[in-house]
Amino acid sequence: MEFMKNFIYYISEKIYSPMLRLKTTKELHTFTTKTLIFTIIWSCIFFYIFISQVQNFYLLIFWITMILLLIVRLFIVNKYLNQLFYETYNNQELYKNAKEEVQKKEQKLNSLLEQAPVGIFYYNKELKIFKYNMLFYKLLGLEKDLNGFNLNELKDQKAISLMKNILEDNSSKKEIGSDRLSFQDRKIWLELTCSALLDENKQIIGGIGILEDKTIEHQAYEKINYISLHDSLTGLPNRRSYQSYMENLLLRDEHQSLYSILFYMDLNHFKQINDTFGHIIGDKLLLEVAQRLQSLNINEKYLSRIGGDEFILLVPFIKNTLFACQKEAYLIAFEIKELFKTAFEIEELDLFMTSSIGIVMIEPKSNNTEQIIRQADMAMYQTKREGLNNIRFYDHSLDIEQQELTHLQHDLKFAINNNQLELYYQPIVDIQTDKLNAIEALLRWNHPTKGLIMPDRFIPMATESGLITKVGWWVAKEVCKQLAIWQAQKLNKFEYISININARQLNEVNFALQLDTCIKKGEIPPSLLKLELTETTLLDNFSSTQEIIKKLREKGIECSIDDFGTGYSSLSYLKKFSFKVLKISKDFTKNMLKDTDSEELIKSIIVIGKQFNYKVIIEGVETEEQKQKLINLDKNLFYQGFLLSKAIPAKEFEKRFLK
């Protein structure tokens, strides 16, 4: 009996122990089947040997029963072990597959972590890093392994505070613009987003941070912001930037007791240069002007280009009294004018420029930025009305004058249709004989309450308001009517009557056709009407002006150049237009006796005019001395002025010069 037990244990140990080393369910099934067959065969062999020695029948039956029970037990054990090992190995395979799957997912997660376009890091409750990707390492800028690195050592306290707060309230928070989130002084802009890291029990065990480099976006924002606040051509602050600067200036403590000065500058005749030489030359000129203005030796100044050819120079906190501040303003204005005395050399061109300057004293504690620039603008435009290349301080009288101009502008709309406008006529005569040669028609306004208003008072206003075209056509129609009357009375003892044409009217659609219609209605020869065009008018839209003048010539209407020398004079357009008449401005005539430069200029213009076969007319001759000096320069001149006669109404002119 003991022998059988030992035999069974021996068989179990030798047969089933190797089963533990099997790796697959297929190997297990094959092994157990072979083992069962092997056991049965050995049992039969043992049974045969054993029964051959047993003589007792009952003992034989007993052992046969025991062997059968053993075989049955072996079958049961085999089945159980098969099931047990199958489940065990199946679970091992599932575990292995699950482990491989977890490893794959972890590899994929690590791959995604490294490929992520943002820096990612994990930290525990002590703010120590235990996992991170390479981009986070690069963004942080530390040359060492970051595992275990304590984030409390960073310089950026906002970021540290954000990471700590996450550990307290389990939320997602974002901080934009954490600057220099490293130990190195690299100017980068970062965006940090943090979320709490939870365990299986939903308890906070740390945090996960996402660090994104926003430097490019920030630089783009700064660039857009710079563009929005600066002039693209000169790089100077623009109107929007000026507005912001002014608002901040008025909030400064110094503004409570000190005056500041604002200079509003406009370049004279800049449009003519643009139209004559093109926008490239014009842009280069503006750039050169900006550079000269920047060179002004002033401790603190703010220079801005607020429009096409308009600049603002603001000098803050100069003096604590108005008188001292005005004195300083004169000195600065003088320095500005000195900048324009030398020619601007632009692509082999020597361009001489002047500027009209309006000046405002910004009083301490004033707070209306719009009013300040409005006052400066008013002062600048008043300078233009009084004469270019000048300065004008703002004072309250300009407000009164502006109100009066506004009322006049309103009244002018009614004057055109209510017979308040009237033409006066001034003779143009031979300088030697005083014989009548031509006539200039000059406009007057008989205002019902303000009396006779001269054109230099209301024509600029009409030009600004757009009424100039209506006024211009009224003049043209009235002159044609008067010409028809004098022609019918055979009083046409002159070559022509000239009228002044504004650039806006000249560039109207079908101007030549409308004027031709007006002449035909009066039934007068077109040669009796001559159009006087200033240099500014000629150079406004130069190419289209040439085309209009060509159409006028085709209809027999001639033009002349008025106020030559006051604008941007050019020999090129004298040749291109080939007019018959050139008029020299009265500005030169009035100064010729005391200013040799004016006399030389008149002499030069006469020579130039004669070379191009122009009839030269001198305006503004008021004294016999002026007349004699002009005769000495050239005996073949014509003149007009108070010496012979001021402009007078048609009836009076008719009596004095036509009968």
C-alpha positions in Angstrom: 0.0 0.0 0.0 2.8 2.3 0.9 4.6 1.3 -2.2 1.6 2.4 -4.3 1.4 5.8 -2.6 5.0 6.4 -3.2 4.6 5.3 -6.8 1.7 7.7 -7.4 3.6 10.6 -5.8 6.6 9.7 -7.9 4.4 9.7 -11.1 2.8 13.0 -10.1 6.1 14.7 -9.4 7.8 13.4 -12.5 4.9 13.9 -14.8 2.9 17.0 -13.6 5.8 19.1 -12.3 7.1 19.7 -15.9 3.6 21.1 -16.6 4.5 24.2 -14.6 7.2 25.0 -17.2 4.8 24.9 -20.1 4.2 28.2 -21.9 1.1 27.7 -24.1 -2.3 26.1 -23.8 -1.5 23.9 -26.8 1.7 22.5 -25.1 -0.3 21.9 -21.9 -3.1 20.0 -23.7 -0.5 17.8 -25.6 1.5 17.1 -22.5 -1.5 16.1 -20.3 -2.8 13.7 -23.0 0.5 12.0 -23.4 0.9 11.8 -19.6 -2.5 10.1 -19.2 -1.7 7.5 -21.9 1.8 7.0 -20.3 0.2 6.5 -16.9 -2.4 4.0 -18.1 0.3 2.0 -19.9 2.6 1.9 -16.8 -0.4 1.0 -14.6 -1.2 -2.0 -16.8 2.4 -3.1 -16.8 2.6 -2.7 -13.0 -0.8 -4.6 -12.6 0.4 -7.5 -14.7 3.6 -7.8 -12.7 1.8 -7.5 -9.4 -1.1 -10.0 -10.0 1.3 -12.6 -11.2 2.7 -12.6 -7.6 -0.6 -12.4 -5.8 -2.3 -15.7 -4.8 -5.2 -14.5 -2.7 -8.3 -13.8 -4.8 -9.7 -11.1 -2.5 -6.5 -9.3 -2.3 -6.4 -9.4 -6.1 -9.9 -7.9 -6.3 -8.8 -5.2 -3.9 -5.8 -4.2 -5.9 -7.7 -4.3 -9.1 -10.3 -2.0 -7.6 -7.6 0.3 -6.2 -5.9 0.5 -9.6 -9.2 1.3 -11.4 -9.9 3.9 -8.8 -6.4 5.3 -9.4 -7.1 5.4 -13.1 -10.4 7.1 -12.6 -8.8 9.5 -10.2 -6.1 10.2 -12.7 -8.8 11.0 -15.3 -10.5 13.4 -12.9 -7.2 14.9 -11.8 -6.1 15.2 -15.5 -9.4 16.9 -16.3 -9.1 19.3 -13.4 -5.5 20.0 -14.1 -6.3 20.6 -17.7 -9.0 23.1 -16.8 -6.8 24.7 -14.1 -3.7 25.0 -16.3 -5.8 26.2 -19.2 -7.4 28.9 -17.2 -4.0 29.8 -15.6 -2.3 30.0 -19.0 -5.2 31.8 -20.5 -5.1 34.4 -17.7 -1.3 34.7 -18.2 -1.8 35.2 -21.9 -4.5 37.8 -21.2 -2.2 39.5 -18.7 0.7 39.4 -21.2 -1.6 40.9 -24.0 -2.9 43.5 -21.6 0.7 44.3 -20.5 1.7 44.6 -24.1 -1.3 46.8 -24.8 -0.5 49.0 -21.9 3.1 49.3 -23.0 2.0 50.2 -26.6 -0.3 52.8 -25.2 2.4 54.2 -22.9 4.8 54.3 -25.9 2.1 56.0 -28.0 1.4 58.5 -25.1 5.1 59.2 -24.8 5.4 59.6 -28.5 2.4 62.0 -28.5 4.0 63.8 -25.5 7.2 64.3 -27.4 5.5 65.3 -30.7 3.2 67.7 -29.0 3.7 71.3 -30.1 3.6 72.5 -26.5 5.7 71.8 -23.4 4.0 69.3 -21.0 5.1 68.4 -17.5 3.7 66.6 -14.5 4.4 67.6 -10.9 3.6 66.4 -7.5 2.1 68.3 -4.5 5.6 69.6 -3.6 5.8 71.1 -7.0 8.5 68.7 -8.1 8.6 67.5 -11.7 8.3 63.7 -12.3 7.6 63.6 -16.0 8.0 66.1 -18.9 8.6 66.2 -22.6 11.6 67.6 -24.5 9.9 70.8 -25.6 9.2 71.7 -22.0 12.9 71.2 -21.3 13.8 73.5 -24.1 11.3 76.2 -23.2 12.4 76.2 -19.6 16.0 76.7 -20.8 17.8 74.7 -18.0 20.8 72.6 -18.9 20.1 69.7 -16.5 17.7 66.8 -16.0 14.4 68.2 -14.8 13.1 65.1 -13.0 12.8 66.1 -9.4 13.3 69.7 -10.2 11.4 72.0 -7.8 9.3 74.5 -9.7 9.4 76.8 -6.7 12.9 77.8 -7.9 11.5 79.6 -11.0 11.6 83.4 -11.2 8.0 83.8 -12.4 5.9 84.1 -9.3 2.7 84.2 -11.3 3.4 80.8 -12.7 4.2 79.3 -9.3 1.1 80.8 -7.8 -1.0 79.3 -10.6 0.5 75.8 -10.2 -0.1 76.0 -6.4 -3.7 77.1 -6.8 -4.5 74.1 -9.0 -3.6 71.8 -6.1 -6.2 73.5 -3.9 -9.4 73.8 -6.0 -9.1 71.2 -8.7 -9.8 73.5 -11.7 -8.2 74.4 -14.9 -6.5 77.8 -15.0 -4.6 79.8 -17.6 -2.0 82.5 -17.3 -1.1 84.4 -20.5 2.1 86.3 -21.0 4.3 84.8 -18.3 7.5 86.5 -19.3 10.9 84.8 -18.9 9.7 81.6 -17.2 13.3 80.4 -16.8 16.6 81.1 -15.2 17.9 82.7 -18.3 17.1 86.2 -19.5 15.5 85.1 -22.8 12.7 87.4 -23.8 10.1 84.8 -24.7 6.3 85.0 -24.1 4.7 81.9 -22.7 1.2 80.7 -21.9 0.8 78.4 -19.0 -2.3 76.2 -18.5 -2.6 73.9 -15.4 -5.0 71.2 -14.4 -5.1 69.0 -11.3 -3.8 65.4 -11.5 -6.1 62.9 -9.7 -5.7 59.3 -8.4 -8.3 56.5 -8.6 -10.1 57.9 -5.6 -10.4 61.4 -7.2 -7.8 62.8 -4.8 -5.4 65.5 -6.0 -1.9 64.0 -6.2 -0.3 66.7 -8.3 -0.8 68.7 -11.5 -0.2 68.7 -15.2 1.0 71.8 -16.9 1.0 72.8 -20.5 3.5 75.5 -21.6 3.0 77.1 -25.0 5.4 79.5 -26.7 3.4 82.6 -27.7 6.5 84.6 -28.7 5.6 84.7 -32.4 2.0 85.7 -31.7 3.2 88.3 -29.3 5.7 89.7 -31.8 2.9 89.7 -34.5 0.7 91.6 -32.0 3.4 94.1 -31.3 4.0 94.5 -35.0 0.3 95.1 -35.7 0.2 97.5 -32.8 3.2 99.4 -34.0 1.8 99.6 -37.6 -1.5 100.9 -36.2 0.3 103.6 -34.2 3.0 104.7 -36.7 3.1 106.2 -40.2 4.3 103.5 -42.7 6.4 106.0 -44.7 8.3 108.0 -42.1 8.0 105.7 -39.1 6.7 108.7 -37.1 3.8 108.3 -34.7 0.4 108.8 -36.5 -2.7 110.6 -35.5 -4.0 107.8 -33.3 -0.7 107.6 -31.5 -0.7 111.4 -31.0 -4.2 111.2 -29.5 -2.9 108.6 -27.0 0.2 110.6 -26.2 -1.9 113.7 -25.6 -4.3 111.9 -23.3 -1.3 110.6 -21.2 0.4 114.0 -21.2 -2.6 115.7 -19.7 -2.6 113.2 -16.9 1.0 113.8 -15.9 1.8 115.8 -12.7 3.9 118.4 -14.6 0.8 119.4 -16.5 -0.7 120.9 -13.4 1.8 123.9 -13.4 3.7 124.0 -16.7 2.8 125.1 -20.3 3.4 122.9 -23.3 3.6 124.0 -27.0 2.0 122.4 -30.0 3.2 123.2 -33.5 0.8 122.2 -36.4 2.8 122.3 -39.7 1.5 122.0 -43.2 3.9 121.9 -46.2 3.0 124.5 -48.8 2.5 123.4 -52.5 3.3 119.8 -51.7 0.4 118.6 -53.9 2.0 120.4 -56.9 5.3 118.4 -56.3 3.3 115.2 -56.1 1.4 116.0 -59.3 4.5 117.3 -61.2 7.2 114.7 -60.2 5.1 111.8 -59.0 4.4 110.2 -55.6 7.8 108.5 -55.4 9.5 111.9 -55.3 6.7 113.2 -53.0 7.3 110.3 -50.5 11.0 110.8 -50.5 10.5 114.5 -49.8 8.2 113.7 -46.9 10.8 111.3 -45.5 13.5 114.0 -45.8 11.2 116.6 -44.1 10.5 114.1 -41.2 14.3 113.5 -40.8 15.0 117.2 -40.6 12.3 117.8 -38.1 13.6 115.0 -35.9 17.0 116.6 -35.9 15.7 119.6 -34.0 17.8 120.1 -30.8 15.0 119.9 -28.2 15.4 117.9 -25.0 12.0 116.4 -25.0 9.8 116.5 -28.1 7.0 114.4 -29.7 6.9 114.5 -33.5 4.0 113.0 -35.4 2.8 112.8 -39.0 -1.0 113.1 -38.8 -1.9 113.5 -42.5 -0.5 113.7 -46.0 1.7 116.7 -45.6 0.8 117.7 -42.0 3.1 117.2 -39.0 2.7 117.9 -35.3 5.6 118.8 -33.0 4.7 118.8 -29.3 7.1 120.1 -26.8 5.9 119.4 -23.3 6.3 121.3 -20.0 8.4 124.2 -21.1 7.7 127.1 -18.7 5.3 128.1 -16.0 4.3 131.4 -17.5 2.5 132.2 -20.8 5.0 134.9 -21.8 8.0 132.7 -21.3 6.4 129.9 -23.2 5.5 132.1 -26.1 9.1 133.3 -26.2 10.3 129.7 -26.4 7.7 129.0 -29.1 9.1 131.8 -31.3 12.6 130.4 -31.0 11.5 126.8 -31.9 9.4 128.2 -34.8 12.5 130.0 -36.1 14.5 126.8 -35.9 11.8 125.0 -37.9 11.9 127.6 -40.6 15.7 127.4 -40.7 15.3 123.7 -41.6 13.5 124.6 -44.8 16.0 127.2 -46.0 18.2 124.7 -47.8 16.9 122.8 -50.8 15.8 119.2 -50.4 18.0 117.1 -52.8 15.7 114.3 -54.1 17.0 112.3 -57.1 19.0 115.1 -58.6 16.2 117.6 -58.0 16.7 120.6 -55.7 13.2 121.2 -54.1 12.6 124.3 -52.0 9.8 123.9 -49.5 8.1 126.2 -47.0 5.6 125.4 -44.2 2.7 127.2 -42.6 2.7 126.8 -38.8 -0.1 127.1 -36.3 1.0 127.3 -32.7 -1.1 126.5 -29.6 0.0 127.2 -26.0 -1.4 124.2 -24.0 -2.4 125.7 -20.7 -1.8 123.9 -17.4 -4.7 121.7 -16.2 -6.4 121.9 -19.7 -8.0 118.5 -20.5 -9.6 118.7 -24.0 -7.4 117.1 -26.5 -9.8 117.6 -29.4 -10.0 121.3 -28.7 -6.2 121.7 -28.7 -5.7 120.2 -32.1 -8.7 122.1 -33.5 -7.2 125.3 -32.3 -3.8 124.4 -33.8 -5.6 123.6 -37.1 -7.4 126.9 -37.1 -4.2 128.8 -36.5 -2.4 127.0 -39.3 -5.2 127.7 -41.8 -5.3 131.3 -40.8 -1.5 131.4 -41.6 -2.3 130.1 -45.1 -5.0 132.8 -45.5 -2.7 135.5 -44.4 0.2 134.4 -46.5 2.2 131.1 -46.9 5.4 130.4 -45.0 4.4 132.1 -41.8 3.4 131.3 -38.2 0.3 132.1 -36.3 -0.4 131.7 -32.6 -3.9 130.6 -31.7 -6.0 133.2 -29.8 -9.7 133.5 -29.0 -10.2 136.0 -31.9 -9.7 133.0 -34.3 -12.8 131.4 -32.8 -14.8 134.6 -33.4 -13.4 134.8 -36.9 -14.2 131.1 -37.5 -17.8 131.7 -36.4 -18.0 134.7 -38.8 -16.6 132.6 -41.6 -19.2 130.0 -40.9 -22.0 132.6 -41.1 -20.5 134.0 -44.3 -20.4 130.5 -45.8 -24.0 130.1 -45.0 -24.8 133.6 -46.5 -22.8 132.9 -49.6 -25.3 130.2 -50.6 -28.0 132.9 -50.8 -25.7 135.5 -52.3 -25.3 133.6 -55.6 -29.0 133.5 -56.2 -30.0 136.9 -54.8 -28.0 139.3 -56.9 -25.5 140.1 -54.1 -22.4 139.3 -56.2 -21.1 141.9 -58.6 -18.2 142.1 -61.1 -15.7 144.9 -61.0 -13.3 145.5 -63.8 -9.6 146.6 -63.7 -7.7 147.8 -66.8 -4.5 146.2 -68.1 -2.5 148.8 -70.1 0.7 149.3 -72.0 3.4 150.4 -69.5 4.7 153.2 -71.8 1.4 154.7 -73.2 -1.2 153.6 -70.6 -3.3 152.5 -73.6 -6.0 150.0 -72.7 -5.0 146.5 -73.8 -7.1 144.1 -71.8 -9.4 143.9 -68.7 -9.5 141.6 -65.7 -12.9 140.9 -64.1 -12.8 140.8 -60.3 -15.5 139.6 -58.0 -17.1 141.5 -55.2 -19.8 140.6 -52.7 -22.4 143.2 -51.6 -23.4 141.7 -48.3 -26.7 143.2 -47.0 -25.3 143.8 -43.5 -21.5 143.7 -43.8 -21.2 145.8 -46.9 -18.6 145.2 -49.7 -16.6 142.0 -49.1 -13.4 141.5 -51.1 -12.7 138.1 -52.8 -9.6 137.3 -50.6 -12.1 137.1 -47.8 -14.7 134.8 -49.2 -13.0 132.9 -52.1 -10.9 130.7 -49.8 -14.1 129.9 -47.9 -16.0 129.1 -51.1 -13.1 126.8 -52.1 -13.2 124.9 -48.8 -17.0 124.6 -48.9 -17.2 123.5 -52.5 -19.3 126.6 -53.5 -16.4 127.8 -55.7 -17.8 126.1 -58.8 -21.1 127.8 -58.5 -19.4 131.1 -58.0 -17.1 130.4 -60.9 -19.9 129.7 -63.3 -21.8 132.8 -62.2 -18.7 134.9 -63.0 -18.3 133.2 -66.5 -21.9 133.8 -67.4 -21.9 137.5 -66.2 -18.7 138.3 -68.1 -20.2 136.8 -71.3 -23.3 138.9 -70.8 -21.1 142.1 -70.3 -19.0 141.3 -73.3 -22.1 140.9 -75.4 -23.4 144.3 -74.2 -20.1 146.1 -74.9 -19.8 144.4 -78.3 -23.3 145.4 -79.3 -22.4 149.0 -78.3 -19.1 148.7 -80.2 -17.2 149.4 -77.1 -14.8 146.5 -77.5 -11.6 148.5 -77.5 -9.6 145.8 -75.8 -8.2 142.4 -76.7 -10.0 140.3 -74.1 -11.5 140.1 -70.6 -9.8 137.6 -68.2 -11.4 135.7 -65.4 -9.9 133.6 -62.7 -10.7 129.9 -62.8 -10.3 127.6 -59.8 -8.7 124.1 -60.1 -11.9 122.5 -58.9 -14.0 124.2 -61.5 -11.4 123.5 -64.3 -11.5 119.8 -63.5 -15.3 119.5 -63.6 -16.7 117.0 -66.1 -17.2 118.7 -69.6 -15.8 122.0 -68.4 -14.6 123.0 -71.9 -18.0 122.1 -73.4 -20.0 124.1 -70.7 -17.8 127.2 -71.1 -18.2 126.9 -74.9 -22.0 126.8 -74.5 -21.8 129.8 -72.2 -19.8 131.8 -74.9 -22.2 130.8 -77.7 -25.2 131.9 -75.7 -23.6 135.4 -75.4 -22.9 135.3 -79.1 -19.3 136.6 -78.6 -16.0 135.4 -80.1 -14.2 133.0 -77.8 -11.0 135.0 -78.2 -12.6 137.8 -76.1 -12.5 135.6 -73.0 -9.2 134.5 -71.4 -8.9 132.2 -68.4 -6.3 133.0 -65.7 -4.9 129.9 -64.1 -2.5 130.0 -61.1 0.5 127.7 -60.9 -1.4 125.7 -58.3 -4.3 125.2 -60.6 -2.1 124.2 -63.5 -0.3 121.6 -61.4 -3.3 120.0 -59.8 -3.9 116.8 -61.8 -1.2 117.9 -64.3 -2.1 115.4 -67.0 -5.8 116.0 -66.9 -5.2 119.8 -66.9 -3.2 119.5 -70.1 -6.1 117.6 -71.7 -8.6 120.3 -70.6 -6.5 123.1 -71.9 -6.1 121.3 -75.2 -9.9 121.0 -75.5 -10.3 124.8 -74.7 -7.8 125.7 -77.4 -9.8 123.6 -79.9 -12.8 125.8 -79.1 -10.7 129.0 -79.5 -10.4 129.7 -75.7 -7.0 130.8 -74.5 -5.5 130.7 -71.0 -2.8 132.7 -69.2 -0.6 132.1 -66.1 -1.6 134.1 -63.1 0.7 135.0 -60.1 3.7 133.4 -61.6 6.5 132.9 -59.1 4.4 132.4 -56.0 3.8 128.7 -56.5 6.1 125.9 -57.6 7.4 127.6 -60.8 8.8 125.4 -63.5 10.2 126.1 -66.9 8.9 122.8 -68.1 5.2 123.7 -67.9 5.9 127.2 -69.5 7.0 125.3 -72.5 4.4 122.5 -72.4 1.3 124.8 -72.1 2.6 127.5 -74.6 0.2 130.2 -73.3 0.3 133.8 -74.6 0.2 135.7 -71.4 2.2 135.5 -68.1 1.3 137.7 -65.1 3.9 138.5 -62.4 2.4 138.5 -58.8 2.0 141.8 -57.0 3.9 140.3 -54.1 7.1 140.9 -56.0 6.1 144.4 -57.2 5.3 145.8 -53.8 8.8 144.8 -52.5 10.9 145.7 -55.6 11.9 149.2 -54.4 13.3 148.0 -51.0 14.3 144.4 -51.9 16.8 143.8 -54.6 15.9 140.1 -54.6 12.4 140.9 -55.7 13.7 143.2 -58.5 16.0 140.5 -59.7 13.2 137.9 -59.6 11.0 140.2 -61.7 13.8 140.7 -64.2 14.5 137.0 -64.4 10.8 136.2 -65.0 10.6 138.8 -67.7 13.6 137.3 -69.5 12.1 133.8 -69.2 8.7 135.0 -70.4 10.2 136.7 -73.5 12.2 133.6 -74.4 8.9 131.7 -74.6 7.1 134.6 -76.4 4.8 135.4 -73.5 3.2 138.8 -73.1 4.3 139.8 -69.6 1.9 141.7 -67.3 3.0 143.1 -64.0 0.3 143.2 -61.2 0.1 145.6 -58.3 1.8 148.7 -59.7 0.8 151.4 -57.3 3.5 154.2 -57.7 5.2 156.0 -60.5 8.5 155.0 -59.1 7.6 151.3 -59.5 6.4 152.0 -63.0 9.6 153.7 -64.0 11.7 150.9 -62.6 9.8 148.4 -64.6 10.1 150.5 -67.8 13.9 150.4 -67.2 13.8 146.7 -67.0 11.7 146.3 -70.2 9.7 148.8 -72.3 7.4 146.2 -73.8 5.5 145.3 -70.6 1.9 145.7 -69.6 0.7 146.5 -66.1 -2.3 146.8 -63.8 -2.7 148.4 -60.4 -3.9 151.3 -58.3 -1.5 153.7 -60.1 -3.8 153.7 -63.1 -7.1 152.5 -61.5 -8.4 150.1 -59.0 -11.2 147.7 -60.0 -14.4 149.5 -60.6 -18.0 148.7 -61.5 -18.9 148.1 -65.2 -20.7 151.5 -65.7 -17.8 153.4 -64.3 -15.3 151.4 -66.2 -17.3 152.0 -69.4 -17.2 155.8 -68.9 -13.5 156.0 -68.0 -11.9 153.6 -70.5 -14.3 152.6 -73.2 -16.0 155.9 -74.3 
